[in-house]
Structure formats: C-alpha cells, structure tokens
Amino acid sequence: MLVMRTPSSLSRRRALSLLGGGLCVGAVGGYVVRDTLGRNAEAAPLVITPSDWSHPNYDATNNRHPPKANAPDDPHVLDVVWTASIPLKQGYFPDLPEPVTTNGLVVASESTVNPDGVQFDFLTTRNGTSSQRFSKVGPEHVVVATSSRLFSHYDGTDGMQLDAWSLSGGEKLWSWSENMSSHPPLQPVVAGGLVHVATPTSHSTSMAYGFTPDGKVEWKTRFGGSTLTLVPPAATARTLVHPKSDGFTVFDTQTGEYRWETDWTDSTHWSGSSRTISAAPVIYDELLYTSAHGRVAVYDLEEKRDPRWVNEQGDSRSVRIAAVDENHVYLTQFGGALTALHADDGTIDWTLGFRDLHPAATGQTAATLCDGKLYVGVYAEEDDHQPRLAIVDAESGEIDKRTTLPAVPKSGPILSNGTVVLRTREGFVGLR
C-alpha cells in the first residue's frame, strides 16, 4: 500500500517559483511541476502526493473552482494581451476541459494530428509562447501527470493503452494495454497516490484500475455498466466515482473496494428516455453532485441512499455542473446560460439567460468560478466578430464585465497566475 507524503514547504516554494523554468502538464485530474534541481528524482519509492494534482481549474474532484491566487488583479479591467494560433483539430470535444498548471503553462494537447500521432504544445500563460513541443504515437490522447511522469491514455494498435513517460528525458518508462477499444479514450485521474483509469470489458461491464506511478496494478475491480467516454471520473483521496451509462459506481480510492452504485433505471428520480450523464460529476465537501437528463442531484458519498435533493431543469441533456462552493451549485445549460442553485436544498437562487450575456448568443462554454466571480465565454454563430467573455458576480448573478474576444471561444476559461486563457477556434487567447 502506498504511503501519502506531504512535500516540504521548501519544495512547494521551489515548485511555485519555477515560472516557465520547469516542465508542467495539466489535465482533468492533475498537474505536474518538475523540480529542475532534481529533488523529485531522489524520492524513493515514487509516490504521488496531493500537491501533484492540485490543478488550478480542475483537480480530481472536477470542481471548476481554482484558488484565489489565480484570479486577475482587477477582473473589471481585462485586455487581450496575447494570441496563439493553434487551430482546433478535427474531432475536438469542447466538453473536455483544456488543462493548465499553476506555474504558468497551458498544454495545447492534440493541437496537430498526423498519421502517426499527435503534437503537444506547452504555452506560457504570460505571453502565449511555446516553451516546449513534442509528439506522441496514437491518434488521440488524454493525459494526467505527476511530478516526474506523464501518463497518457489512448487507443493504440492493440487496444486501449496507458503509457508512462519521463518528463526529464522524454523516454517511455512503462506501458499497459487492454484488448478493448474506446473512442475517445477514457480520462484518467490522479488521487490517493494512484493513477486511476477504467476500460470497457464488454457492452455491459467495465474494469476500474488503480496503478502505482511505477506501473504496478495496485488493484482492479470489475463493475456493471458501460463507462462513458466523454465523462471523467471524480475522486478524492478516499473515494472514487466512475460514471457509467446507467448511473455511477463508488469505490474506495486506495483499495478499489466496491462501495455502492446507483442505477437510474430503477429510480423514479431519473425517469425519461435518456440515462446518460451529460456532465462530469463533482465532489465537494464529501458530497457528490451529478447531472443527468436535465436533473441535478446531490448524494452523500459515505453510504448509498436516495439523493438529498433533486432539481428538475427540464428535459435537457445539456445541463452541466460548472462549479460548487459552500453556498451554491452553478450550472450551465443550452438556452439557460447560467443558473445558481442553493447548495442546501437545490432551489434556484438566480438565473441569467443567453441574451443577458450576449445580444445574439447561440452557445456558451463551461463556466469557471474564482474569487467570487464566474467566468464564461459566449458566442453567436452568425456573428463571429462579437464573441465575448462575461464575468458574473457569483453571489448575486449580476454581470460585472463583458469583454470582446478576437475569436469564438470553444472551452471554459482557464485562470492561471492572473491571466484568463480561453481556447478558441483559431488557438488560444490570453487576457490580463
């Protein structure tokens, strides 16, 4: 069993001081800071500590609520300070978040596709320049990283493959494969000192794995139901939640022990033709927040029980949980823009419509909550000259700021070291 280790305050300060000096990779489940002075290489045995996945936009809990330190100095005064031309590749999935790290690098993953693989660009949030670029075999990758290793999950020639790469030398350290195909690949997460990934084993069953950083299968647990390729799991150091087509299954993060599951086909709370989760589940304060078929529900993770509350948002698959804090659950949905539910009972506090954010809006990105403000990109397909970034007071729902963007936003805003970064059709844009 792995032992969790907490980095010293010296190593934390050193990691945060490596602005542009170390290689950093982010993903839904984590980020990495490689200590260029070699402290990480001295650690034995290799473990994953909580700081390895304290992602500023997403950690393993999927909550889009980066720390206050990443907020702009003055969100009421934002100007475009850089753009990076990296056109969206064919098959890009806008629901998946663009990763970013706390020390000023954003990963433009899969920015260029060739017959042999994909290309990754590492852009500085300060000025959008590329600090590093490398290519990997495989048509589509989802990545997560620790302080010394990059873990990449993709559909290889022999089925689903999980590779570990050294961030110092770039060489492949180990590889694991499963003779099943899943497109796009399922997102791995890092939590509890392990790398977690699930693969389908048949049309009705899946297998959850917990890997050590050195490639050992610490545990594997079969569970019923088909995993959802576009929906990442959620995890804490104690609890792992794998979404599936008919609900979700809860495991012990450390041991893989099955705890309980919800089958929405047997629940009156989830009636309707669709039982597919439309958004990533979010864990906050030992509660699990889920959305499916236009309904939002919150569960206690400690034991299986009926939801604490259910909010009906209509017969829609597009309801997504943007972020959760102690007072509200923030939702985005097509036709409704932004909605804030009271966290204690699920009743609606406030709602903003599309036209409140943009006079001719037809779409929006995911929203990001930081320092009491919600950041969301909105656009009109018929008017590419007026895409906007809207900044909303999270408590009151009042719009604080609207800023015109140079291109249509296609991913939720990223906040890192005072810079707001958005993925657009043409590449990336940074505002400060």
C-alpha positions in Angstrom: 0.0 0.0 0.0 1.3 3.5 -0.9 2.0 5.9 1.9 0.9 9.5 1.2 3.7 12.0 1.6 3.4 15.7 2.0 6.1 17.8 0.3 8.1 20.2 2.4 7.3 23.9 2.4 10.7 24.4 0.7 9.7 22.1 -2.2 6.4 23.8 -2.5 8.0 27.3 -2.7 10.6 26.0 -5.2 7.8 24.5 -7.4 5.8 27.7 -7.4 8.9 29.7 -8.2 9.6 27.7 -11.4 7.6 30.1 -13.6 8.5 28.8 -17.0 11.5 27.0 -15.6 10.1 23.6 -15.2 8.0 21.4 -17.4 4.3 21.3 -16.4 1.5 19.2 -17.7 -2.1 19.6 -16.7 -5.3 17.5 -17.2 -8.7 17.0 -15.7 -7.1 15.0 -12.9 -3.9 16.8 -12.2 -0.9 18.9 -12.9 2.9 18.4 -12.6 5.8 20.6 -11.5 9.1 19.0 -12.3 11.8 20.3 -9.9 14.7 21.1 -12.2 17.1 20.7 -9.2 16.4 17.0 -9.1 14.7 16.7 -5.7 11.9 14.6 -7.1 14.4 12.1 -8.6 15.8 11.5 -5.1 12.4 10.3 -3.7 12.2 6.5 -3.4 9.8 4.8 -3.6 8.0 7.1 -6.0 4.7 8.3 -4.6 2.0 10.8 -5.8 1.3 13.5 -3.2 -1.7 15.7 -3.0 0.2 18.6 -4.4 0.7 16.7 -7.6 -3.0 17.1 -8.6 -3.9 20.5 -7.1 -4.9 21.7 -10.5 -5.9 25.3 -10.6 -9.0 24.7 -12.7 -9.7 21.1 -12.1 -8.5 18.7 -9.5 -9.6 15.1 -9.4 -13.0 16.3 -7.9 -13.8 18.0 -11.2 -14.7 21.3 -9.5 -14.0 24.3 -11.7 -13.0 26.4 -8.7 -9.4 27.5 -8.9 -7.7 29.1 -5.9 -8.0 32.9 -5.5 -4.3 33.3 -6.3 -5.0 32.6 -10.0 -7.6 35.4 -10.3 -6.8 38.6 -12.3 -5.7 41.6 -10.2 -8.7 43.5 -11.4 -11.4 41.5 -13.3 -13.1 44.7 -14.3 -10.2 45.7 -16.5 -9.2 42.9 -18.9 -7.5 43.3 -22.2 -6.3 40.7 -24.8 -2.5 40.5 -24.2 -1.6 37.6 -26.5 -3.0 35.1 -29.0 -1.5 31.7 -30.1 -2.5 30.3 -33.5 -3.2 26.6 -33.0 -6.4 25.6 -34.9 -8.8 23.1 -33.5 -8.2 19.6 -34.8 -11.0 17.6 -36.3 -12.9 15.7 -33.7 -12.1 18.1 -30.9 -14.5 17.7 -27.9 -15.3 21.0 -26.4 -16.8 19.5 -23.2 -13.4 18.3 -22.1 -11.5 21.0 -20.3 -8.2 22.4 -21.5 -5.6 21.7 -18.9 -3.4 24.3 -17.3 -0.8 24.4 -14.5 -0.3 26.8 -11.6 3.1 28.0 -12.6 2.2 29.5 -15.9 2.0 26.8 -18.6 -1.0 25.6 -20.6 -1.0 22.4 -22.6 -2.4 22.7 -26.1 -2.8 18.9 -26.3 -3.5 17.2 -29.7 -3.1 20.5 -31.4 -1.8 18.9 -34.6 -2.8 15.5 -35.9 -0.6 13.5 -38.3 -0.9 9.8 -39.4 1.4 8.7 -36.7 0.2 10.6 -33.6 -0.4 14.0 -32.0 1.5 17.0 -31.1 1.6 18.7 -27.7 2.4 22.4 -27.2 3.3 23.9 -23.9 2.3 27.6 -23.9 3.3 30.1 -21.2 0.2 32.0 -19.9 2.4 35.1 -19.6 2.8 35.7 -23.3 1.5 32.6 -25.1 4.8 31.5 -26.5 5.6 27.8 -26.9 8.1 26.6 -24.3 8.2 23.0 -25.5 6.7 20.8 -28.1 6.7 17.1 -28.6 4.8 14.4 -30.5 3.4 11.0 -29.3 2.2 8.0 -31.2 -1.6 7.4 -31.2 -4.5 9.3 -32.8 -5.9 10.8 -29.6 -4.5 11.1 -26.1 -5.9 12.1 -22.7 -3.2 12.9 -20.2 -2.6 13.3 -16.5 0.8 13.8 -14.8 2.7 13.6 -11.6 5.8 15.4 -10.5 8.1 13.3 -12.7 5.8 11.4 -15.1 3.3 11.9 -17.8 0.5 9.3 -18.1 -1.2 9.1 -21.5 -4.3 7.0 -22.2 -5.1 6.4 -25.9 -6.5 3.8 -28.4 -3.4 2.0 -29.6 -2.9 -0.8 -32.2 -3.5 -3.4 -29.5 -6.5 -1.7 -27.8 -6.6 0.8 -25.1 -3.1 1.7 -23.8 -1.7 3.6 -20.8 1.8 4.8 -21.2 4.1 6.5 -18.6 6.7 8.9 -19.9 9.6 10.5 -18.1 9.3 14.3 -18.0 13.0 14.8 -17.6 14.2 12.6 -20.5 11.0 12.0 -22.5 11.5 8.2 -22.7 8.7 5.7 -22.2 9.0 4.1 -18.8 6.3 1.5 -18.9 3.2 0.6 -20.9 -0.1 -1.2 -20.1 -2.7 -2.3 -22.6 -6.2 -3.8 -22.6 -7.6 -5.5 -25.7 -10.7 -3.3 -25.9 -11.4 -0.1 -27.8 -12.9 3.1 -26.5 -13.2 6.2 -28.6 -12.4 8.8 -27.4 -10.2 7.3 -24.6 -11.4 7.5 -21.0 -9.9 10.2 -18.9 -7.5 9.1 -16.2 -7.3 10.9 -12.8 -4.7 11.0 -10.1 -5.9 10.7 -6.5 -4.9 8.9 -3.3 -1.4 8.3 -4.6 -2.6 6.3 -7.6 -3.4 6.8 -11.3 -7.0 5.7 -12.0 -8.5 4.6 -15.3 -11.4 2.5 -16.4 -11.9 0.5 -19.6 -14.9 -1.3 -21.1 -14.6 -5.1 -20.9 -17.9 -5.8 -22.8 -21.0 -3.9 -23.8 -22.4 -4.2 -20.2 -19.3 -4.4 -17.9 -16.2 -2.3 -17.2 -13.0 -2.7 -15.2 -11.6 0.0 -12.9 -7.8 0.0 -12.3 -5.6 1.7 -9.8 -1.9 2.0 -10.9 1.1 3.0 -8.9 3.4 5.6 -10.6 5.8 2.7 -11.4 3.1 0.8 -13.4 2.1 -1.8 -10.8 -1.6 -2.6 -10.8 -2.4 -1.9 -7.1 -6.0 -3.1 -7.6 -8.6 -3.8 -10.3 -12.4 -4.1 -9.8 -15.0 -5.2 -12.3 -18.3 -3.4 -12.3 -21.5 -3.5 -14.2 -22.4 -0.9 -16.7 -20.7 0.8 -19.7 -18.3 3.6 -19.0 -18.9 6.9 -20.7 -16.0 8.1 -22.8 -16.7 11.8 -22.5 -17.3 11.9 -18.8 -14.3 11.8 -16.5 -14.4 10.2 -13.1 -14.3 12.1 -9.8 -12.1 11.3 -6.9 -10.7 12.3 -3.5 -8.0 10.5 -1.5 -10.8 8.3 -0.1 -13.5 7.9 -2.7 -13.5 7.2 -6.4 -16.6 7.7 -8.6 -16.8 6.2 -12.1 -19.8 7.4 -14.2 -21.5 4.9 -16.4 -24.4 4.9 -18.9 -27.0 4.0 -16.3 -25.6 5.8 -13.2 -22.3 5.7 -11.3 -20.3 3.3 -9.2 -18.4 4.3 -6.0 -15.1 2.7 -5.0 -12.5 3.0 -2.3 -9.7 5.0 -3.9 -6.9 3.2 -2.1 -8.1 -0.4 -2.3 -10.6 -0.5 -5.2 -13.2 -2.0 -2.9 -16.7 -1.7 -4.3 -18.9 0.5 -2.1 -22.2 1.2 -3.8 -23.8 2.2 -7.1 -26.8 4.0 -8.4 -28.8 2.5 -11.3 -31.0 5.3 -12.6 -33.2 2.8 -14.4 -34.6 1.7 -11.0 -35.1 5.2 -9.7 -38.1 7.4 -10.1 -35.8 10.4 -9.8 -34.3 9.7 -13.2 -37.3 8.9 -15.4 -37.1 9.6 -19.1 -35.6 8.2 -22.2 -32.0 9.3 -21.5 -30.0 7.9 -18.6 -26.6 9.3 -19.8 -24.7 11.7 -17.6 -24.4 15.0 -19.5 -21.6 16.4 -17.3 -18.8 15.3 -15.1 -19.8 14.6 -11.5 -18.4 17.0 -8.9 -17.3 16.1 -5.4 -17.4 18.9 -2.8 -17.3 18.5 1.0 -17.9 14.7 0.9 -21.0 15.2 -1.3 -21.4 14.0 -4.9 -23.1 16.4 -7.4 -24.4 14.8 -10.6 -26.5 15.9 -13.6 -28.4 13.7 -16.0 -31.4 14.2 -18.3 -31.9 17.8 -17.2 -31.9 16.9 -13.5 -29.3 17.8 -10.8 -29.0 15.7 -7.7 -26.6 15.5 -4.7 -25.6 12.3 -2.9 -23.8 11.6 0.4 -20.7 9.6 -0.5 -20.5 7.7 2.8 -23.3 5.4 2.1 -25.9 4.6 -0.6 -29.1 6.5 -0.1 -31.6 8.5 -2.0 -30.4 11.9 -3.2 -30.5 14.7 -0.6 -32.3 16.8 -3.2 -33.2 16.8 -6.9 -33.7 19.8 -9.0 -35.6 19.5 -12.3 -34.1 21.6 -15.0 -36.3 20.3 -17.8 -35.9 17.6 -20.4 -32.4 18.5 -21.4 -29.2 16.6 -21.7 -27.1 19.8 -21.8 -27.2 20.7 -18.1 -23.7 20.8 -16.7 -22.4 21.4 -13.2 -19.8 24.2 -13.6 -18.7 24.6 -10.0 -19.8 24.1 -6.4 -19.0 26.2 -3.3 -20.4 26.3 0.2 -23.4 28.4 -0.9 -24.3 27.4 -4.5 -24.2 24.8 -7.3 -23.6 26.7 -10.5 -25.0 25.2 -13.8 -24.6 25.9 -17.4 -27.1 24.7 -20.0 -28.2 25.4 -23.5 -30.9 28.0 -23.5 -30.4 29.0 -19.9 -26.9 30.3 -19.8 -26.1 30.3 -16.0 -28.1 29.1 -13.0 -27.2 29.2 -9.3 -28.9 26.6 -7.1 -28.9 26.9 -3.3 -26.4 24.2 -2.1 -28.6 23.2 0.9 -31.8 22.4 -0.9 -31.4 22.7 -4.7 -33.8 25.6 -5.1 -33.0 28.3 -7.7 -31.3 31.5 -6.4 -30.7 33.3 -9.7 -30.6 32.6 -13.5 -29.1 34.5 -16.4 -30.3 34.0 -19.9 -28.1 33.9 -23.1 -29.3 37.3 -24.2 -28.2 38.8 -20.8 -24.6 37.8 -21.7 -24.7 38.4 -25.4 -27.4 40.1 -27.5 -27.4 37.3 -30.1 -25.9 34.3 -28.3 -26.3 30.8 -29.6 -23.8 29.0 -27.4 -21.6 29.2 -24.4 -18.6 27.5 -22.8 -18.2 25.9 -19.4 -18.0 28.4 -16.6 -15.1 28.8 -14.1 -15.5 30.1 -10.6 -12.7 32.1 -9.0 -12.6 34.6 -6.1 -16.4 35.1 -6.2 -16.6 35.6 -9.9 -17.9 33.3 -12.7 -16.1 33.5 -16.0 -17.9 32.2 -19.1 -17.4 32.5 -22.8 -20.4 33.2 -25.0 -20.7 33.5 -28.8 -23.1 33.9 -31.7 -22.5 31.6 -34.7 -23.8 34.3 -37.1 -21.6 37.0 -35.7 -18.0 35.8 -35.2 -17.0 39.4 -34.6 -18.7 39.6 -31.2 -17.7 36.6 -29.1 -17.4 37.7 -25.5 -16.1 36.8 -22.1 -18.6 37.5 -19.4 -17.7 38.0 -15.8 -20.6 37.5 -13.3 -20.8 38.0 -9.6 -21.4 34.5 -8.2 -23.4 35.6 -5.2 -25.9 38.0 -6.8 -25.8 36.9 -10.5 -25.1 40.5 -11.6 -22.9 40.9 -14.7 -19.8 42.8 -13.8 -17.9 42.8 -17.1 -18.2 41.9 -20.8 -15.1 41.7 -22.9 -14.9 41.2 -26.6 -12.7 38.3 -27.8 -10.8 38.0 -31.1 -12.3 34.6 -31.9 -15.1 32.3 -30.9 -14.4 30.6 -27.5 -14.5 26.8 -27.5 -13.5 25.9 -24.0 -14.2 27.1 -20.5 -12.0 30.0 -19.3 -8.7 29.0 -17.6 -7.4 31.1 -14.8 -3.7 30.9 -14.0 -1.5 33.5 -12.3 -3.7 36.4 -13.1 -4.3 35.5 -16.7 -7.6 34.3 -18.2 -7.0 31.9 -21.1 -9.6 30.6 -23.5 -9.4 28.0 -26.3 -10.8 29.4 -29.5 -11.4 28.1 -33.0 -8.0 29.5 -34.1 -6.0 28.7 -31.0 -5.6 30.3 -27.6 -6.1 33.8 -26.3 -4.9 35.3 -23.0 -6.4 38.3 -21.2 -5.0 40.2 -18.3 
